[in-house]
Amino acid sequence: MWTLTLRGGARVAVVAAEWRDAFGVVTPGRVQLELRDGEPGPVLGRGAGFWLRGIGVRALRNPGCRTARVRIVTPKARTVTCQSTHPYASYRMMEERHERHE
């Protein structure tokens, strides 16, 4: 699991082969899905979840002024590349540790 941080106006390209099977949940802020044909997609707010598989998303964009964050979950640990066209987009890999409680 990792966190994608998008400052106001930031846009990050989604590389389909690397984001395959990823599921995102908007934590704070709003994120707009940019569709494959360049058309603006829906704007998702806090708590909204979305699959990146099969929906034709080519980028994630923050349409607001405040920083937005998206928690990204993938079925396997892998390296994901964020190709940002904005200087204020960043990502951070987060490792989740699960402990067994007996």
Stockholm file with secondary structure:
# STOCKHOLM 1.0

chainA/1-102         MWTLTLRGGARVAVVAAEWRDAFGVVTPGRVQLELRDGEPGPVLGRGAGFWLRGIGVRALRNPGCRTARVRIVTPKARTVTCQSTHPYASYRMMEERHERHE
#=GR chainA/1-102 SS CEEEEECTTCEEECCHHHHTTCEEEECSSCEEEEETTSCEEEEECTTCEEECTTSCEEEEECCSSSCEEEEEECSSCCCCCCEESSTTEEEEECCCCCCCCC
#=GC SS_cons         CEEEEECTTCEEECCHHHHTTCEEEECSSCEEEEETTSCEEEEECTTCEEECTTSCEEEEECCSSSCEEEEEECSSCCCCCCEESSTTEEEEECCCCCCCCC
//
